């Protein structure tokens, strides 16, 4: 049995103006346990942990560390107490070496800079203790995302922390990297470390945690032993209703005409290497074409090239028979193309704008909204109200800046804007990344409805179950090349995994032989 609590947060309340982010939340963390903090997007999980880490001050409530009341007014104070946090977006300097990132910010930093062997020796000792694959001299910009995360964990351990907070740690990890992370966390717990694991992914919560605290609309609705719960029960606590994990998809009766045609496409990446190498495929109206693969294999370049955001070096892009190669984004939009980008904050929305202005970003010259350069605010108000209700977008008011919204609510705004344009071609890049089960269910239904209305949909996702459940045909992208297509009878996690690993021989569902 775990030893007594290392941390208690009692009746924590946090207000941002009129918005109540945390409403009297109480949680406790035991020594040597992994506590999952579960909830919908915008439920208050990150806010609560930012309070614990000293980034926010609570409006009300108390924090107890090792049984004593404490005031945590800065991350430095949290670190000094033994609390470390690994954020969704890593806090590393790409040009510096691993050991330099680890010691940066320490009080005796100068000592390590003059005698780096001291830091390196300690780093290697910690890495060996917890099976971390760390090269102290490796530069951060040469490391995979999974290794960068290991460096962030190492930073926390190096500072002597006894409680590790991980905020949505698996969102950008490959399956092997995720398993590596889970092994590290279990090793830490066995060594009397405590872990708070913030997530919305139920499968991961069930696998890694000892207990689960569930937040819903800013309140702690339950704290339960994981072993006593099912995935369905946790989902119900999260969203207040039953959730469909796999949305029913109608059989594809008849494909429409070809909407998107990619032929021998070559696109350069950021470092001018040929990222996409003579890619060719077609998508017809009324079907979803899924592309799976590990991030960084050319997915972003492909989507940006089609959307007019990246120059094509060779090959052609046709939309409804029209040459869209190297067309500007405005022209691509006029070809009735909608785009759900990978980066919802920097590309998909304008953070300082409210929902109304974000809803007309792609259609600002549409007579439905503007005439003679004047915006029809009455119509815009009415449509914003419709979108807020239909998509269950949770915001303080229509004027609330998008930068204050959770990732799930931001994604719903983008989805509403793009799907309501009635597109012929819909480009969806990681449409549910970082979203909770309720939001995923909703977005999947919207994508399938657009498909049934005749849209051609290019779906790129690292979530294999998403690719499998939504796609009519599937390819895998690896090292800038598209694999052979998988049709319905061959779409399995095993076959997709084989293609991601560079294999060409597949297994039939019936297991009678190989293709």
Buried (B, 14 or more C-beta within 10 A) or exposed (E): EBEEBBBBBBBBBBEEEEBBBBBBBBBBBBBBBBBBBBBBBBBBBBBBBBBBBBBBEBBEBBBBBBEEEBEBEEBEBBBBBBBBBBBBEBEBEEEBBBBBBBBBEBEEEEEBEEEBEBBBEBBBEBBEEBEBEBBBEBBBEEBBBBBBBBBBBBBBBBBEBBBBBBBBBBBBBBBEBBEBBBEBBEBBBEEEBBBBBBBBBBEBBBEBBBBBBBBBBBBBBBBBEBEEBEBEBBBBBBBEEEBEBEBEBEEBEEBBEBBBBBBEBBBBBEEEEBBBBBBEBBBBBBBBBBBBBBBBBBBBBBBBBBBBBBEBBBBBBBBBEEEBBBBEBEBBBEBBBBBBBBEBBEBBBBEEBBBBBBBBEBBEEEEEBBEEEEBBEEEBEEBBEEBBEEBEBBBBEBEBBBEBBBBBBBBBBBBBBBBBBEBBBBBBBBBBBBBBBBBBBBBBEBBBEBBEEBBBBBBBBBBBEBBBBBBBBBBBBBEBBBBEBBEEEBBBEEBBBBBBEEEEEBBEEEEEEEE
